[in-house]
Amino acid sequence: MSKTIWSTGHLALCQSLVEARKHAGQGQKDLADRLDCHQSLVARIESGQRRIDVVEFIVLSRALGFDLSEVLAIVEAATEPDHKI
């Protein structure tokens, strides 16, 4: 059981975001400019050092053009059955 940000579900989310950004042809700085934030924030999200909330997830999906349901399915499949909040 994992209660940390380093859970398999969270790591799957991070990896999906990195893949979506690369698929969109954007670097971290490009995405940061689009989101009006620092590149270091994008780096912390992608590396798993910072969690994102649902609203941020939606904003990222719009900025990168990925399907929310596809990424959620990946995260759901990777999340341990006994994961606690």
DSSP file (Angstrom, degrees, kcal/mol; ACC not computed):
  #  RESIDUE AA STRUCTURE BP1 BP2  ACC     N-H-->O    O-->H-N    N-H-->O    O-->H-N    TCO  KAPPA ALPHA  PHI   PSI    X-CA   Y-CA   Z-CA
    1    1 A M              0   0    0      0, 0.0     2,-0.4     0, 0.0    82,-0.1   0.000 360.0 360.0 360.0 133.0    0.0    0.0    0.0
    2    2 A S        +     0   0    0      1,-0.1    82,-0.8     2,-0.1    78,-0.1  -0.958 360.0 171.7-120.9 133.9    1.4    3.4   -1.0
    3    3 A K        +     0   0    0     -2,-0.4     2,-0.1    80,-0.1    -1,-0.1   0.253  56.3  94.1-117.0   9.0    0.3    6.7    0.4
    4    4 A T  S >  S-     0   0    0      1,-0.1     3,-1.1     2,-0.0     6,-0.2  -0.441  88.6-107.5 -99.6 171.6    3.0    8.8   -1.2
    5    5 A I  T 3  S+     0   0    0      1,-0.3    45,-0.1    -2,-0.1    -1,-0.1   0.591 112.6  73.9 -70.6  -8.0    3.2   10.8   -4.5
    6    6 A W  T 3   +     0   0    0      4,-0.1    -1,-0.3    43,-0.1    43,-0.0   0.165  68.5 131.3 -92.0  19.4    5.4    8.0   -5.7
    7    7 A S  S <> S-     0   0    0     -3,-1.1     4,-2.4     1,-0.1     5,-0.2  -0.239  72.3-111.5 -66.2 160.9    2.6    5.5   -6.1
    8    8 A T  H  > S+     0   0    0      1,-0.2     4,-2.1     2,-0.2    71,-0.2   0.857 118.0  53.7 -64.3 -34.3    2.3    3.6   -9.4
    9    9 A G  H  > S+     0   0    0     69,-0.2     4,-1.9     2,-0.2    -1,-0.2   0.921 110.2  46.0 -65.0 -43.6   -0.8    5.5  -10.3
   10   10 A H  H  > S+     0   0    0      1,-0.2     4,-2.4     2,-0.2    -2,-0.2   0.901 112.3  50.7 -66.8 -40.6    0.8    8.9   -9.8
   11   11 A L  H  X S+     0   0    0     -4,-2.4     4,-2.5     1,-0.2    -1,-0.2   0.874 108.5  52.7 -64.7 -36.1    3.9    7.8  -11.8
   12   12 A A  H  X S+     0   0    0     -4,-2.1     4,-2.3     2,-0.2    -1,-0.2   0.890 108.9  50.5 -64.9 -39.0    1.6    6.6  -14.6
   13   13 A L  H  X S+     0   0    0     -4,-1.9     4,-2.3     2,-0.2    -2,-0.2   0.941 110.7  48.6 -62.2 -47.8   -0.1   10.0  -14.6
   14   14 A C  H  X S+     0   0    0     -4,-2.4     4,-2.2     1,-0.2    -2,-0.2   0.925 112.2  47.9 -59.0 -46.5    3.3   11.8  -14.8
   15   15 A Q  H  X S+     0   0    0     -4,-2.5     4,-2.5     1,-0.2    -1,-0.2   0.888 110.3  52.5 -63.4 -39.3    4.5    9.5  -17.6
   16   16 A S  H  X S+     0   0    0     -4,-2.3     4,-2.4     1,-0.2    -1,-0.2   0.888 109.0  50.1 -63.7 -38.8    1.2   10.1  -19.5
   17   17 A L  H  X S+     0   0    0     -4,-2.3     4,-2.4     2,-0.2    -2,-0.2   0.904 110.5  49.2 -66.9 -40.8    1.7   13.8  -19.2
   18   18 A V  H  X S+     0   0    0     -4,-2.2     4,-2.6     2,-0.2     5,-0.2   0.940 112.8  47.6 -61.9 -46.9    5.2   13.7  -20.5
   19   19 A E  H  X S+     0   0    0     -4,-2.5     4,-2.7     1,-0.2    -2,-0.2   0.895 111.5  50.6 -62.3 -40.5    4.1   11.5  -23.5
   20   20 A A  H  X S+     0   0    0     -4,-2.4     4,-1.8     2,-0.2    -1,-0.2   0.903 110.8  49.1 -64.8 -40.9    1.2   13.9  -24.2
   21   21 A R  H  <>S+     0   0    0     -4,-2.4     5,-2.3     2,-0.2     4,-0.3   0.935 114.0  45.0 -64.0 -45.7    3.5   16.9  -24.2
   22   22 A K  H ><5S+     0   0    0     -4,-2.6     3,-1.5     1,-0.2    -2,-0.2   0.901 110.9  53.6 -65.4 -40.0    6.1   15.2  -26.5
   23   23 A H  H 3<5S+     0   0    0     -4,-2.7    -1,-0.2     1,-0.3    -2,-0.2   0.847 106.3  53.8 -61.6 -33.7    3.3   14.0  -28.8
   24   24 A A  T 3<5S-     0   0    0     -4,-1.8    -1,-0.3    -5,-0.2    -2,-0.2   0.519 116.5-118.9 -78.0  -4.9    2.1   17.6  -29.0
   25   25 A G  T < 5 +     0   0    0     -3,-1.5     2,-0.4    -4,-0.3    -3,-0.2   0.775  68.7 134.4  74.5  26.2    5.6   18.6  -30.0
   26   26 A Q      < -     0   0    0     -5,-2.3    -1,-0.3    -6,-0.1     2,-0.2  -0.858  46.5-144.7-112.1 143.7    6.1   20.9  -27.1
   27   27 A G     >  -     0   0    0     -2,-0.4     4,-2.3    -3,-0.1     5,-0.2  -0.456  39.5 -98.3 -87.9 172.9    9.0   21.3  -24.7
   28   28 A Q  H  > S+     0   0    0      1,-0.2     4,-2.6     2,-0.2     5,-0.2   0.900 126.2  50.9 -59.8 -40.3    8.6   22.0  -21.0
   29   29 A K  H  > S+     0   0    0      2,-0.2     4,-2.6     1,-0.2    -1,-0.2   0.895 108.2  52.5 -65.5 -40.0    9.2   25.7  -21.7
   30   30 A D  H  > S+     0   0    0      2,-0.2     4,-2.1     1,-0.2    -2,-0.2   0.935 112.6  44.7 -60.1 -46.5    6.7   25.8  -24.5
   31   31 A L  H  X S+     0   0    0     -4,-2.3     4,-2.2     1,-0.2    -2,-0.2   0.915 111.8  52.6 -65.1 -42.6    4.0   24.3  -22.2
   32   32 A A  H  X>S+     0   0    0     -4,-2.6     5,-2.4     1,-0.2     4,-0.9   0.913 109.2  49.6 -59.9 -42.9    5.0   26.6  -19.4
   33   33 A D  H ><5S+     0   0    0     -4,-2.6     3,-0.5     1,-0.2    -1,-0.2   0.910 110.9  49.8 -61.6 -41.5    4.6   29.6  -21.6
   34   34 A R  H 3<5S+     0   0    0     -4,-2.1    -1,-0.2     1,-0.2    -2,-0.2   0.852 115.9  42.3 -65.7 -34.4    1.2   28.4  -22.8
   35   35 A L  H 3<5S-     0   0    0     -4,-2.2    -1,-0.2    -5,-0.1    -2,-0.2   0.492 109.6-123.5 -89.3  -5.0    0.1   27.9  -19.1
   36   36 A D  T <<5S+     0   0    0     -4,-0.9     2,-0.3    -3,-0.5    -3,-0.2   0.940  74.3 108.7  58.3  50.7    1.7   31.2  -18.0
   37   37 A C  S   <S-     0   0    0     -5,-2.4    -1,-0.2    -6,-0.1     2,-0.2  -0.834  75.3 -78.1-140.5 178.3    3.8   29.4  -15.4
   38   38 A H    >>  -     0   0    0     -2,-0.3     4,-1.2     1,-0.1     3,-0.9  -0.534  32.1-124.7 -82.0 148.9    7.5   28.6  -14.9
   39   39 A Q  H 3> S+     0   0    0      1,-0.2     4,-2.4     2,-0.2     5,-0.2   0.826 110.5  65.1 -58.6 -32.6    9.2   25.8  -16.6
   40   40 A S  H 3> S+     0   0    0      1,-0.2     4,-2.3     2,-0.2    -1,-0.2   0.825  97.0  55.1 -64.4 -30.5   10.2   24.5  -13.2
   41   41 A L  H <> S+     0   0    0     -3,-0.9     4,-2.3     2,-0.2    -1,-0.2   0.932 108.5  47.5 -66.0 -45.0    6.5   23.9  -12.3
   42   42 A V  H  X S+     0   0    0     -4,-1.2     4,-2.7     1,-0.2    -2,-0.2   0.917 112.1  51.1 -60.4 -42.8    6.1   21.7  -15.4
   43   43 A A  H  X S+     0   0    0     -4,-2.4     4,-2.0     1,-0.2     6,-0.3   0.897 109.6  49.3 -62.6 -41.2    9.3   19.8  -14.5
   44   44 A R  H  X>S+     0   0    0     -4,-2.3     5,-1.6     2,-0.2     6,-1.5   0.885 112.6  47.9 -67.2 -38.3    8.1   19.2  -11.0
   45   45 A I  H ><5S+     0   0    0     -4,-2.3     3,-1.0     4,-0.2    -2,-0.2   0.954 114.4  45.5 -64.3 -49.6    4.7   17.9  -12.2
   46   46 A E  H 3<5S+     0   0    0     -4,-2.7    -2,-0.2     1,-0.3    -1,-0.2   0.811 112.3  50.9 -66.7 -30.4    6.3   15.6  -14.8
   47   47 A S  H 3<5S-     0   0    0     -4,-2.0    -1,-0.3    -5,-0.2    -2,-0.2   0.566 114.7-114.6 -84.2  -7.6    8.9   14.3  -12.4
   48   48 A G  T <<5S+     0   0    0     -3,-1.0    -3,-0.2    -4,-0.6    -2,-0.1   0.514  84.8 118.2  88.9   4.9    6.2   13.5   -9.8
   49   49 A Q  S   <S+     0   0    0     -5,-1.6     2,-0.4    -6,-0.3    -4,-0.2   0.686  76.4  40.3 -77.2 -17.6    7.5   16.0   -7.3
   50   50 A R  S    S-     0   0    0     -6,-1.5    -2,-0.2    -5,-0.1    -1,-0.2  -0.995  76.6-140.1-135.5 130.6    4.2   17.9   -7.4
   51   51 A R        -     0   0    0     -2,-0.4     2,-0.3    -3,-0.1    -6,-0.0  -0.430  15.9-142.2 -78.2 159.9    0.6   16.6   -7.6
   52   52 A I        -     0   0    0     -2,-0.1     2,-0.1    -7,-0.1    -1,-0.0  -0.918   9.3-134.2-120.0 152.6   -2.0   18.2   -9.7
   53   53 A D     >  -     0   0    0     -2,-0.3     4,-2.2     1,-0.1     5,-0.1  -0.407  35.6 -93.4 -95.7 179.8   -5.6   18.6   -8.9
   54   54 A V  H  > S+     0   0    0      1,-0.2     4,-2.1     2,-0.2     5,-0.2   0.884 124.4  51.2 -63.5 -40.8   -8.6   17.9  -11.2
   55   55 A V  H  > S+     0   0    0      1,-0.2     4,-2.4     2,-0.2    -1,-0.2   0.919 110.9  48.4 -64.7 -42.7   -8.8   21.5  -12.5
   56   56 A E  H  > S+     0   0    0      1,-0.2     4,-2.7     2,-0.2    -1,-0.2   0.881 108.8  55.1 -63.5 -37.4   -5.1   21.5  -13.4
   57   57 A F  H  X S+     0   0    0     -4,-2.2     4,-2.2     2,-0.2    -2,-0.2   0.906 109.0  47.2 -61.0 -42.7   -5.5   18.1  -15.1
   58   58 A I  H  X S+     0   0    0     -4,-2.1     4,-2.1     2,-0.2    -2,-0.2   0.912 111.4  50.5 -65.6 -43.3   -8.3   19.6  -17.3
   59   59 A V  H  X S+     0   0    0     -4,-2.4     4,-2.4     1,-0.2    -2,-0.2   0.914 111.1  49.1 -61.5 -43.2   -6.1   22.7  -18.1
   60   60 A L  H  X S+     0   0    0     -4,-2.7     4,-2.3     1,-0.2     5,-0.3   0.899 108.8  53.0 -62.8 -40.5   -3.2   20.4  -19.0
   61   61 A S  H  X>S+     0   0    0     -4,-2.2     4,-2.0     1,-0.2     5,-0.9   0.890 111.0  46.6 -63.9 -37.7   -5.5   18.3  -21.3
   62   62 A R  H  <5S+     0   0    0     -4,-2.1    -1,-0.2     2,-0.2    -2,-0.2   0.910 113.4  48.2 -68.8 -41.7   -6.6   21.5  -23.1
   63   63 A A  H  <5S+     0   0    0     -4,-2.4    -2,-0.2     1,-0.2    -1,-0.2   0.839 123.8  31.7 -68.0 -32.7   -3.1   22.8  -23.5
   64   64 A L  H  <5S-     0   0    0     -4,-2.3    -2,-0.2    -5,-0.2    -1,-0.2   0.603 101.8-127.2-103.4 -14.5   -1.8   19.5  -24.8
   65   65 A G  T  <5 +     0   0    0     -4,-2.0     2,-0.2    -5,-0.3    -3,-0.2   0.830  54.4 147.3  74.3  32.8   -4.9   18.2  -26.6
   66   66 A F      < -     0   0    0     -5,-0.9     2,-0.6    -6,-0.2    -1,-0.2  -0.673  54.5-105.0-100.5 160.4   -5.1   14.8  -24.9
   67   67 A D     >  -     0   0    0     -2,-0.2     4,-1.8     1,-0.2     3,-0.4  -0.716  22.0-151.5 -84.2 117.2   -8.2   12.8  -24.1
   68   68 A L  H  > S+     0   0    0     -2,-0.6     4,-2.7     1,-0.2     5,-0.2   0.896  94.3  53.4 -54.3 -44.5   -8.9   12.9  -20.4
   69   69 A S  H  > S+     0   0    0      1,-0.2     4,-2.0     2,-0.2    -1,-0.2   0.851 106.1  52.6 -66.2 -33.9  -10.6    9.6  -20.3
   70   70 A E  H  > S+     0   0    0     -3,-0.4     4,-1.7     2,-0.2    -1,-0.2   0.932 112.6  43.9 -66.3 -44.9   -7.7    7.8  -22.0
   71   71 A V  H  X S+     0   0    0     -4,-1.8     4,-2.5     1,-0.2    -2,-0.2   0.906 112.2  53.0 -67.7 -40.7   -5.2    9.1  -19.4
   72   72 A L  H  X S+     0   0    0     -4,-2.7     4,-2.9     1,-0.2    -1,-0.2   0.883 106.7  53.3 -61.7 -37.2   -7.6    8.4  -16.6
   73   73 A A  H  X S+     0   0    0     -4,-2.0     4,-2.1     2,-0.2    -1,-0.2   0.894 109.3  48.8 -64.5 -39.1   -7.9    4.8  -17.8
   74   74 A I  H  X S+     0   0    0     -4,-1.7     4,-1.5     2,-0.2    -2,-0.2   0.930 114.4  45.2 -64.3 -45.8   -4.1    4.4  -17.8
   75   75 A V  H  X S+     0   0    0     -4,-2.5     4,-1.3     1,-0.2    -2,-0.2   0.901 111.7  52.2 -66.0 -41.4   -3.9    5.9  -14.2
   76   76 A E  H  < S+     0   0    0     -4,-2.9     3,-0.4     1,-0.2    -1,-0.2   0.914 109.7  49.1 -62.4 -42.7   -6.8    3.7  -13.0
   77   77 A A  H  < S+     0   0    0     -4,-2.1    -1,-0.2     1,-0.2    -2,-0.2   0.814 113.8  46.8 -66.2 -30.1   -5.1    0.6  -14.3
   78   78 A A  H  < S+     0   0    0     -4,-1.5     2,-0.3    -5,-0.1    -1,-0.2   0.639  88.9 101.7 -87.1 -15.2   -1.8    1.5  -12.7
   79   79 A T  S  < S-     0   0    0     -4,-1.3   -72,-0.0    -3,-0.4    -4,-0.0  -0.556  79.9-114.8 -77.9 129.2   -3.3    2.4   -9.3
   80   80 A E    >   -     0   0    0     -2,-0.3     3,-1.8     1,-0.1    -1,-0.1  -0.302  17.8-126.9 -60.7 140.2   -2.8   -0.2   -6.6
   81   81 A P  T 3  S+     0   0    0      0, 0.0    -1,-0.1     0, 0.0    -2,-0.1   0.803 110.3  45.6 -60.3 -28.5   -6.1   -1.7   -5.4
   82   82 A D  T 3  S+     0   0    0      2,-0.0     2,-0.1     0, 0.0    -2,-0.1   0.202  80.5 139.7-101.4  16.8   -5.2   -1.0   -1.8
   83   83 A H    <   -     0   0    0     -3,-1.8     2,-0.3   -82,-0.1   -80,-0.1  -0.382  35.7-158.9 -62.7 133.4   -4.0    2.6   -2.4
   84   84 A K              0   0    0    -82,-0.8    -4,-0.1    -2,-0.1    -2,-0.0  -0.758 360.0 360.0-111.2 159.1   -5.1    4.9    0.4
   85   85 A I              0   0    0     -2,-0.3   -82,-0.1     0, 0.0    -2,-0.1   0.460 360.0 360.0 -80.8 360.0   -5.5    8.7    0.3
